[in-house]
Amino acid sequence: MLDKLIKSLLIAETDKILSKVSQNKHILAMHYVLFAPTKHIIRPLLITALSQVFNSEAISIAVAVKCVHTHSLIQDDLPYIDNSNNNSKNQLSCCYKKFDEATAVLVAEDAPLTLASEILSSPNKDSNKRHEIIKSPSQMRGTKGMVGEQVLDSDKNFGKIKKMHLMKTAKLLAAPCKIGAIVGDTPDKQRRALYNYRINLGLIFQAEDDTENYEQALNNLSKLRGKHWSYLYDLLNQAKKDG
């Protein structure tokens, strides 16, 4: 129920932001990927829930973080990264399949991140908070976050897997906690506690997701791609070493 409420607020806020832009193919593609059916919208939910605890409004910031996360999903699906046909989160056709590769690249590389920056730097935000709010998604996206994870993912071995999980999944889930706490004027000690809590929960979440993917793969081994075989091989070898 809360997911539906937050999603309706996100759609309304995004439509308000994008209403000043002509409804071209790139805007249609952004709507397609931002609001595709999904089980949860956990990152915006974390921001709004935490900020509401401290009586503050954060829907526009939640839209910005949703943009950053959506960017990562589109990028993962592109032919030169994972070359997916369907997005694993919602089973819809990937953006580059629904529209075309050029549109997907523009939407993945430029539009959501530009929109997120515009939202986060808008002058109606408290100037004392703005620096910290902008810094968190930037770190989530940069070489210590999603970009660094993608580099590791292109040359993966078992020793890098936990670091990959930390740089992408865990930080992508922890950053909204931090932002919600900043918007809600939470004391520094509580901010750190919330951030660390979500880092650990993110690592657990990714481990569970990998286990689920492994079990699904066992039911359909013929669809395993080379990188999945490599991953399972590394896991098996590590299990043997651990006794």
N, C-alpha and C positions, 0 to 999 in steps of 0.2 A: 504493500500500500504506500509506504513512504517512498519507495523507489519510483512509483508512478507519479507521485506528487512532485518529487525533485525533477524528474524527467520533463514533466509538463512545464515547470518553471524554467528549466534549461532551454527548452524549445522556444518559449516565449521570449526569453532574454536574447537568445541567438537571433531570432527573427527580427527583434528590435534593432540589434547591432547591424545585421546584414541588410536591413530594409533600405539603407542609403546606397547600396551597391546594386548595379543592374543585375537582373536575374539571368546571367549567362550560364554556359555549361559548367564552369568551374564552381559557381555558387550552388548549382543543382548537385554537383558531385560532393561538395562539402556537406550539404544536407543529408545526402545518401549515407555517407560514412559516419557523420556525427551522431545520427539518430537511427542507426540500424537496430533492429530488435536484438536485445541482449538480456541475459538473466539479471545482471546487476549493473548499476552505475556507481560503483563503490567509491571512486575517487571524488567526484562531485559531492556524493553523499557524506563522505568524511569531512570535507570542508564546511558544508552547510550545517551539519550536525554539531560539529565542534564549535563553530562560531555562534550558533544559536544558543548553546549552553551559556555563552557569555553575552547574550543579547546583542548580537551584531548581524548585519546583513552581508551575505557573501555570494549571492547567486552569480553575479557577473564574474567573480574570480573563479567560481566552480566551472563556468563555461570555458574560461581560459585554460584551466588544467585539463578539461575534457578535450580541448583542441590539441594540446601537447600529446596526450595519450593517443588520440586518434591518429595523429601524424605518425606515431611509431607503428601502429597497426597497418596503415597503408604502406608504409615503407617496407615492412617485413614481407608483405605479399608480392612486392614488385618482382618482375622476372629476374633481375640481377641480384636479388637477395634470396628469397625462399621459392619464388616462382609458383605461388599458390593459385589454385583455381577458385577456391572458396575461402572466405575468412573463417578460421577455426572457431571464433567466438560466437558467430551467429549463423554460419552456413549460407550466407548470401554470397553472390558473386563478388569477387574482389573488385575494387574500384577500377583497376585497369582493364578488367574484363567487361564490366558494366558500361564504361565509357570508352576510354582508350588509354594507352600507356602515357602519352604526353600529358593528358589531363590528370592522371593519377600522380605523375611525378610533380606537376605543379601544385596539386593539392597536398601531396605528401611533404614536399620540400619547402613550400613557400606559404601557401594560404593559411593553414591553421596556426603556424608559428607566428606569422605576421599579425594575425587577428589576436592571438594570445598576448603578444607584446603590446598591441594597441590597447587592449582591455586593461592590462595590468599597470600600464603607465598613464592611464587617464587621470586628469587633474582632480577629479572628485574623490580620489583615494587620499587618506591621511598621509601626508608627506613623510611623517616619521616611520610609517609602516611600509611605504611603497618600496623602499630599497630592499628590505628583507623579503617582501612578497615576490618581487621580481627575481631576486637572487635564487630563491628555492627552485622554481621551474627551470631556470637557466642551468643550475647544477644538475638537475634531474635529466636534462637533455644532453649535456656536454660530454667531454672526454672521460669524466668520472662517473658518467651515467649511461644513457642509451647509446650514444655514439661509441664510447669505449666498449660497451657490451657487444655491439655489432661487429667491431673489429675482432674481439675474442671469438665471437660466434663463427667467423669466417675461417678460423683455424683452431678448432675446438679440440680439447682433450679433457680428461676427467679432472685434472688439477685446476682447470679454469672454470669448471661448471659452477661452483659455489660463488666465485667472484662474479660470474655473469649474472647469476640470480640476484646477487646483492646490487649490482650496478643498474639493472633494469627493473625487475619485478619489485624487489624490496624497496628501492628508492622511489619508484613510481607510486608505491602505496604509502610510503612514509612522508613524502613531500606534502600531500594534502593535509595530513595531520598537523604538520608544522605550520602550514599556511592558515588553516582554520584556527589554530592556537594564536597565531600572530594577530589575525583579524579580531579575535575575541579578547585581546589584551591579556593573554595568559602569562603568568610569571615564567621566567626563563627555566627554572627547575622543572616545572610541569611540561613546558614545551619539549625539553630534552627527553623527559620520561615518555611522553606520547610518541615522539619520533623513534626512540629506541624500541619501544613496544611494537610499533608498526614495522620496523625493519625486521625484527625477529618473526613477526607474524607473516611478513611477506616471504621470507625464506621458507617457512613451513608451507605456505600456500603454493609456492612454486614446486616444492618437493612433492606435494600431493598431486599437483597438475601433471608433473612428469610421470608419476606412478600411474595415473589414470591414462595418460597417453600410451604408456608402455603396455598396459592391460588391453587397451583398444587395439594396439598394434598386433598383439598376439592373436587376436581374432581375425586379423586380415594381413598376414605377413607379406602377401604378394604386393601390397601397396607401400611397403616400407621403402623409403628412398635411401640413397647412400649415406647421407649424414645421420639418419636414424640408426642404421646398422652400426656405424662407427660409434655412436653414443652408447648403444646397448653393449657393444663389444668392450668399451671402456668400463662400463658399469660391472660387467661380468668379471673382468680382470681385477678390478678393485675389490670386488666381493671375495675373490680367491685369495688376494693378499691379506684381507682382513680376517681370513680363516673362517 
